[in-house]
Amino acid sequence: MSADRTVTLAAPSVASELPEGWLACPLDDLTLPSTPICYGVLKPGPPVASGVPMLRVKDVYDGSVHCSDLLRISHALDAEYPRSRVLEGDVVISVQGSVGRVGIVPQALDCANISRTLARIRPLSKALGPWIAAALTSPQIQLAIREEIGGTTRDSLNIRDLRRLEVPCAPAAEQERLVGALSAIASRLSSAQDLLESARVTLARLREAVLLAACSGARTREWRTHQHAAESANGILRRIADARRRKSQSKSSREVDVVGEADPELPGTWVRCRIDQVAAVSLGGTPSRQSQEYWGGDIPWVSSGEVANCRIATTQERITQAGLENSNAKLYPSGTVLIAMIGEGKTRG
């Protein structure tokens, strides 16, 4: 820290928790006086292909600032917000929406700007930047940030509160050692994440191959050669239809409902059939969320997001008997197969 800045110590109860030689001071005391912590551009306007890069919350994640999908604003708009331009080594933190994301500006984004959803912190020295970033991502500081934004309708951290946020500060040599250790750990963690992602891809391919082999009969080819008396698929369909007819659980049994369709790509004893020939198909339902008495009961309620090619053992939400009786929700037995019908991307299907 420069000698011309007055450092405000934390309250004794906070300072006493720090190692000897450390102190706690407002974040504002660790920044250059000529460039105080500030927000960025309020309304970016339409994107400009040859414009100035502008960082948003979505560009700050995993402790870094990413350049792969930057929005560019007009040079005229950038000129209206000269104070929020960033330089290499600046620290940015998200102050709206996903509050608390932290990153250090890379050289490639020198003189870029930031949106209103971010705040720029220019350290007293570049060497101090990694320490500030590490401190802001620590559990203690993240908890303090959450306490500041608690109770609001939309997550938003005020600049004034950010400037007053007390940050622990170690001696320079100790800062350097700790930042180096954190960087090494982060590098190993990144490598581990890459290996885990590679394993996930391999596992997904293996699972797909196993399912393909199982659903084409390849997995049971050898078994069938020793099971000449095994019941055929059409025999199973007829037995299901007979059981339904006896229990009056279906309409009149038409021939099309009890015989499957032969397929030359499948084993000779297999057939293709409709789902309703082997299962009772129905939809679920959602009790009104406007009625609090429908929610918080003891009946597990499965959401689309919980249907993820897995076995469902528990649910995040539960409904009451009143919610069940006053909606299209239904009770289903253990072993029921669920498929998500609504949603985009990974949810539907």
C-alpha positions in Angstrom: 0.0 0.0 0.0 1.2 3.5 -0.7 2.2 5.7 2.2 -0.3 8.4 1.3 -3.4 6.3 1.9 -4.9 6.1 5.4 -5.8 2.6 6.3 -8.9 2.1 8.4 -8.5 -0.9 10.6 -11.4 -3.3 11.2 -13.2 -3.6 14.5 -11.1 -5.3 17.2 -13.3 -8.4 17.1 -12.5 -8.8 13.4 -8.8 -7.8 13.5 -8.2 -10.2 16.4 -9.1 -13.1 14.1 -6.3 -12.3 11.7 -2.7 -13.6 11.9 -0.1 -11.4 13.5 1.1 -8.7 11.1 -2.2 -8.7 9.1 -4.8 -6.1 9.2 -8.3 -5.5 7.8 -9.2 -2.4 5.8 -12.0 -1.2 3.6 -11.6 -2.3 0.0 -11.6 1.4 -1.0 -8.3 1.8 0.8 -6.6 -0.7 -1.5 -7.6 1.2 -4.7 -6.0 4.1 -6.5 -7.5 7.4 -5.3 -7.7 8.7 -8.8 -9.8 5.8 -10.0 -12.4 4.9 -7.3 -14.5 1.7 -7.5 -17.3 2.3 -10.0 -20.1 0.8 -12.0 -20.1 0.6 -15.8 -22.4 1.4 -18.8 -26.0 1.6 -17.8 -27.7 0.9 -21.2 -25.3 -0.8 -23.8 -27.6 -0.3 -26.7 -27.4 -2.4 -29.9 -24.2 -4.4 -30.5 -21.6 -2.8 -32.8 -19.3 -5.2 -34.6 -16.3 -2.9 -34.7 -17.1 -1.3 -31.3 -15.4 -1.3 -27.9 -15.6 -4.6 -25.9 -17.8 -4.4 -22.9 -17.7 -7.0 -20.1 -20.8 -8.4 -18.6 -21.6 -10.8 -15.7 -21.7 -13.7 -18.1 -18.0 -13.0 -19.1 -16.8 -13.5 -15.5 -16.8 -17.0 -14.1 -14.5 -19.7 -12.6 -12.4 -16.9 -11.2 -11.5 -15.5 -14.6 -12.6 -13.0 -17.2 -13.4 -14.7 -20.6 -13.2 -13.1 -24.0 -15.1 -15.7 -26.1 -18.5 -14.0 -26.4 -18.0 -10.3 -25.7 -20.6 -7.6 -26.5 -19.2 -4.6 -28.3 -20.6 -1.1 -27.8 -20.3 2.0 -29.9 -17.2 4.3 -29.5 -19.6 7.2 -28.7 -21.2 5.3 -25.8 -17.8 4.2 -24.5 -16.8 7.9 -24.6 -19.7 8.7 -22.2 -18.2 6.2 -19.6 -14.5 6.9 -19.6 -14.3 6.3 -15.8 -15.3 2.6 -16.1 -12.7 1.6 -18.7 -10.6 -1.3 -17.5 -6.9 -1.9 -17.7 -4.9 -5.1 -17.5 -4.7 -6.2 -13.9 -7.9 -4.5 -12.8 -10.3 -6.6 -10.7 -13.9 -6.8 -11.7 -16.8 -8.1 -9.5 -20.4 -8.7 -10.4 -22.8 -6.5 -8.4 -26.1 -7.5 -10.0 -27.8 -10.8 -10.7 -25.1 -13.4 -9.9 -23.4 -11.2 -7.3 -19.9 -12.0 -6.2 -18.2 -13.3 -9.4 -14.6 -12.1 -9.5 -12.0 -11.9 -12.2 -8.8 -10.1 -13.2 -8.8 -8.2 -16.5 -6.3 -9.8 -19.0 -4.1 -7.8 -21.3 -6.4 -8.6 -24.3 -9.1 -6.4 -22.7 -7.0 -3.4 -22.0 -9.2 -0.3 -22.4 -12.4 -2.3 -22.7 -15.5 -1.1 -20.7 -17.8 -2.8 -18.3 -21.6 -2.9 -17.9 -23.7 -1.6 -15.0 -23.8 -5.2 -13.6 -20.0 -5.1 -12.8 -17.8 -2.9 -10.7 -14.2 -2.1 -11.5 -11.5 -2.2 -8.8 -8.1 -0.7 -9.7 -5.6 -1.8 -7.1 -2.9 0.4 -5.7 -0.4 -1.8 -7.6 -0.8 -4.7 -10.1 0.9 -7.0 -7.5 -2.0 -6.3 -5.2 -4.7 -7.4 -7.8 -4.4 -11.2 -7.3 -4.6 -10.8 -3.6 -7.8 -8.6 -3.8 -9.3 -11.2 -6.2 -8.4 -14.1 -3.9 -9.8 -12.2 -0.8 -13.1 -11.3 -2.6 -13.7 -15.0 -3.5 -12.9 -16.3 0.0 -15.9 -17.8 1.9 -15.8 -15.1 4.5 -16.0 -12.2 2.0 -18.6 -14.0 -0.1 -20.7 -14.5 3.1 -20.4 -10.8 3.9 -21.5 -9.9 0.3 -24.6 -12.2 0.6 -25.5 -10.5 3.9 -25.3 -7.1 2.3 -27.7 -8.1 -0.5 -30.0 -10.2 1.7 -33.7 -9.2 1.8 -33.8 -7.3 -1.5 -36.1 -8.3 -4.4 -33.2 -8.5 -6.8 -29.7 -9.4 -5.9 -27.7 -6.2 -6.1 -24.6 -4.9 -4.3 -24.3 -1.2 -3.7 -21.0 0.5 -4.6 -20.9 2.2 -1.3 -21.2 -1.1 0.5 -18.5 -2.6 -1.8 -16.1 0.3 -1.0 -16.7 -0.3 2.8 -16.2 -4.0 2.5 -13.4 -5.0 4.9 -10.7 -7.1 3.3 -7.9 -8.9 5.2 -4.4 -7.7 4.1 -1.2 -9.7 4.7 2.4 -8.4 4.4 3.6 -8.2 0.8 5.9 -11.3 0.9 3.2 -13.4 2.5 0.6 -12.2 -0.1 3.0 -13.4 -2.8 3.5 -16.8 -1.3 -0.2 -17.3 -0.7 -1.3 -16.2 -4.2 1.3 -18.5 -5.7 0.0 -21.4 -3.6 -3.6 -20.6 -4.7 -2.6 -20.4 -8.3 -0.9 -23.8 -8.1 -4.0 -25.3 -6.5 -6.2 -23.7 -9.1 -4.1 -25.1 -11.9 -4.3 -28.6 -10.5 -8.1 -28.2 -10.0 -8.5 -27.1 -13.6 -6.5 -30.2 -14.8 -8.7 -32.4 -12.6 -11.9 -30.8 -14.0 -10.6 -31.4 -17.5 -10.0 -35.1 -16.7 -13.4 -35.3 -15.1 -15.1 -33.8 -18.1 -13.2 -36.2 -20.4 -14.4 -39.1 -18.1 -18.0 -37.8 -18.4 -17.8 -37.8 -22.2 -16.3 -41.3 -22.2 -19.0 -42.6 -19.8 -21.8 -41.0 -21.9 -20.5 -42.8 -25.0 -20.1 -46.1 -23.1 -23.6 -45.7 -21.8 -25.0 -45.0 -25.2 -23.2 -48.0 -26.7 -24.5 -50.3 -23.9 -28.1 -49.0 -24.4 -27.8 -49.4 -28.2 -26.6 -53.0 -27.8 -29.3 -53.8 -25.2 -32.2 -52.3 -27.2 -31.1 -54.0 -30.4 -30.8 -57.5 -28.9 -27.0 -57.7 -29.3 -26.5 -58.0 -25.6 -28.7 -61.1 -25.3 -27.8 -62.8 -28.6 -25.9 -65.7 -26.9 -28.6 -66.1 -24.3 -31.3 -66.5 -26.9 -29.4 -69.5 -28.5 -30.0 -71.4 -25.2 -33.6 -70.2 -24.6 -35.6 -71.8 -27.4 -38.7 -72.0 -25.2 -38.6 -68.3 -24.1 -41.9 -66.4 -24.5 -41.9 -64.2 -27.6 -42.6 -60.5 -27.5 -46.0 -60.9 -29.1 -46.8 -63.5 -26.4 -46.0 -60.9 -23.8 -48.2 -58.3 -25.5 -51.1 -60.7 -25.7 -50.7 -61.6 -22.0 -50.7 -57.9 -21.1 -53.9 -57.3 -23.2 -55.6 -60.3 -21.6 -54.8 -59.0 -18.1 -56.1 -55.5 -19.0 -59.3 -57.0 -20.4 -59.9 -59.0 -17.3 -59.3 -55.9 -15.1 -61.3 -53.7 -17.5 -58.4 -51.3 -17.6 -58.5 -50.8 -21.3 -61.0 -50.3 -24.2 -62.1 -53.3 -26.3 -59.0 -55.4 -27.2 -58.4 -54.9 -30.9 -56.0 -57.1 -32.8 -53.7 -54.1 -33.5 -53.4 -53.5 -29.7 -52.1 -57.0 -29.0 -49.7 -57.6 -31.8 -46.4 -55.8 -32.4 -44.7 -55.0 -35.6 -41.9 -57.2 -36.9 -38.7 -55.5 -37.7 -35.9 -57.2 -39.7 -33.3 -55.3 -37.7 -34.4 -56.9 -34.5 -34.1 -60.5 -33.3 -36.9 -62.9 -34.6 -38.7 -63.1 -31.2 -38.7 -59.3 -30.8 -41.3 -56.8 -32.2 -41.8 -53.1 -32.1 -44.8 -51.8 -30.2 -46.3 -48.6 -28.9 -45.7 -47.5 -25.4 -49.4 -47.7 -24.6 -49.4 -51.4 -25.4 -47.1 -52.1 -22.5 -47.8 -49.3 -20.1 -50.5 -46.9 -18.9 -49.5 -43.4 -20.1 -50.7 -40.2 -18.3 -49.5 -36.7 -17.5 -48.6 -35.2 -14.2 -49.8 -31.8 -12.8 -48.7 -28.8 -10.8 -50.7 -27.4 -7.9 -51.2 -23.6 -8.0 -48.2 -21.9 -6.6 -50.5 -19.0 -5.6 -52.0 -21.3 -2.9 -49.4 -21.8 -0.1 -51.6 -24.5 1.5 -50.8 -26.8 -1.5 -47.1 -26.8 -0.9 -44.8 -27.9 1.9 -46.6 -31.2 2.6 -45.3 -34.8 2.8 -46.1 -35.9 -0.8 -43.0 -35.9 -3.0 -43.5 -33.8 -6.2 -41.1 -34.5 -9.1 -40.1 -31.5 -11.3 -39.0 -31.8 -14.9 -35.4 -30.9 -13.9 -35.2 -33.9 -11.6 -35.9 -36.3 -14.5 -32.4 -36.7 -15.8 -31.9 -40.3 -17.0 -31.6 -41.5 -13.4 -33.3 -43.1 -10.5 -35.2 -40.5 -8.4 -34.8 -41.1 -4.7 -35.9 -37.8 -3.4 -37.4 -34.5 -4.5 -36.7 -30.8 -3.7 -40.4 -30.0 -3.3 -43.4 -31.7 -1.7 -47.1 -31.0 -1.9 -50.0 -31.4 0.5 -53.1 -33.7 0.2 -55.0 -30.5 -0.7 -52.6 -29.8 -3.5 -53.0 -33.3 -4.8 -56.8 -33.1 -4.7 -57.0 -29.7 -6.3 -54.7 -30.2 -9.3 -53.9 -32.7 -12.0 -51.1 -34.1 -9.9 -51.3 -37.9 -9.4 -49.7 -40.4 -7.1 -47.6 -42.9 -9.0 -46.1 -46.2 -7.6 -42.5 -47.0 -7.2 -41.0 -48.2 -10.5 -43.0 -45.7 -12.7 -41.0 -44.4 -15.7 -41.0 -40.6 -16.1 -40.1 -38.6 -19.1 -39.8 -34.8 -19.2 -42.3 -33.3 -21.7 -41.6 -29.6 -21.4 -38.4 -27.6 -21.5 -35.5 -26.8 -23.9 -32.1 -28.4 -24.5 -31.3 -31.0 -21.8 -34.7 -31.1 -20.1 -37.2 -32.2 -22.6 -36.9 -35.9 -23.4 
